[in-house]
Amino acid sequence: MSAANPYPNRPYPVGQLEYPLEPERAAKIADLNRLCMLEFGEQEVMFDMPRIVGMEGAYVNLGHAMGGSALLLARGLEDQGFKNSMVHSVDTFTYFKHQWEQANAEIERLGIKQIELYRGKTTEVIKDFWDHKRRIVFAFIDADHSYEGVKADWENYGPMCR
């Protein structure tokens, strides 16, 4: 038997993944649900990723869209007290009109300090902002959903992952 949908007003499909996040920690991400394109359970895992990985450093989110995954990671960094960590979120910001402005406004409205946005294709932006000696703690590849796009992101970002 599957769990009841905790997000009845959510516009995206809801899956069956159950993730046992403590209620007090789950409450820290309840306000992000409307920005998430992840199914419930996946959201909790993304928020919990800094605890799972257990390391401070650079967390990379390829494919910002509405910002849910990047915001979940940033809240997870905050939850773990990882003050020397940052979520680097990359997108072309052409998913919908005013996406760039809305993404920046949401980050400001939520008071999240541990996100840096980068505008452009993931294969181009890496040349502009990434010091190849720097190591990535965690990379969420969710930008270009084609086989070629995912493969290119892995080939570019994967070697920098710890």
DABELRA-V897555 format. One record per pair of residues at least 12 apart in sequence whose ideal C-beta (glycine too) atoms are under 8 Angstrom apart, sorted by the first residue. I is the first residue (numbers start at 1). J is the second residue. Records with the same first field share a line. If there is no record, write none. Layout:
# DABELRA-V897555
I = J + J
This chain:
# DABELRA-V897555
2 = 16 + 18
3 = 16 + 18
5 = 40
6 = 40
7 = 33 + 40
10 = 33 + 34 + 40
12 = 36 + 37 + 39
13 = 39
14 = 39 + 40
15 = 39 + 40 + 41 + 42
16 = 41
17 = 39 + 40 + 41 + 42 + 45
18 = 41
19 = 41 + 42 + 44 + 45 + 48
21 = 44 + 47 + 48
25 = 47 + 48 + 79
26 = 44
28 = 47 + 75 + 79
29 = 43 + 44 + 47 + 72 + 75
31 = 110
32 = 68 + 71 + 72 + 75 + 110
33 = 68
35 = 66 + 67 + 68 + 71 + 106
36 = 66 + 68 + 69 + 72
37 = 65 + 66 + 68 + 69
38 = 68 + 69 + 72
43 = 68 + 72
46 = 68 + 69 + 72 + 73 + 76 + 140
47 = 72 + 73 + 75 + 76 + 79
48 = 76
49 = 73 + 76 + 138
50 = 73 + 76 + 77 + 79 + 80 + 82 + 85 + 138
51 = 76 + 79 + 80
53 = 137 + 138
55 = 137 + 162
56 = 82 + 83 + 84 + 85 + 137
57 = 84 + 85 + 135 + 136 + 137 + 162
58 = 85 + 86 + 88 + 134 + 135 + 136 + 137
59 = 73 + 77 + 85 + 86 + 87 + 88 + 136 + 137 + 138 + 139 + 140
60 = 87 + 88 + 89 + 90 + 136 + 138 + 139 + 140 + 157
61 = 73 + 87 + 88 + 89 + 90 + 140 + 142
62 = 90 + 122 + 139 + 140 + 141 + 142 + 143 + 153 + 157
63 = 90 + 91 + 122 + 140 + 141 + 142 + 143 + 144
64 = 89 + 90 + 91 + 93 + 99 + 103 + 117
65 = 91 + 95 + 142
66 = 95
67 = 89 + 103 + 106 + 107
69 = 140 + 142
70 = 87 + 89 + 115
71 = 106 + 107 + 110 + 112 + 115
73 = 87 + 138 + 140
74 = 87 + 112 + 114 + 115
75 = 112
77 = 114
78 = 112 + 114
82 = 114
85 = 114 + 137
86 = 114 + 115 + 116
87 = 114 + 115 + 116
88 = 116 + 118 + 129
89 = 115 + 116 + 117 + 118
90 = 117 + 118 + 120 + 122 + 125 + 143
91 = 103 + 117 + 118 + 119 + 143
92 = 119 + 120 + 121
93 = 117 + 119
100 = 117 + 119
103 = 117
104 = 117
121 = 143 + 144
122 = 143 + 144 + 152 + 153 + 156 + 157
123 = 152 + 153 + 156
126 = 156 + 157
130 = 160
132 = 160
134 = 160
135 = 160 + 161 + 162
136 = 157 + 160 + 161 + 162
137 = 161 + 162
138 = 161
139 = 153 + 157 + 158 + 161
141 = 153 + 154 + 157
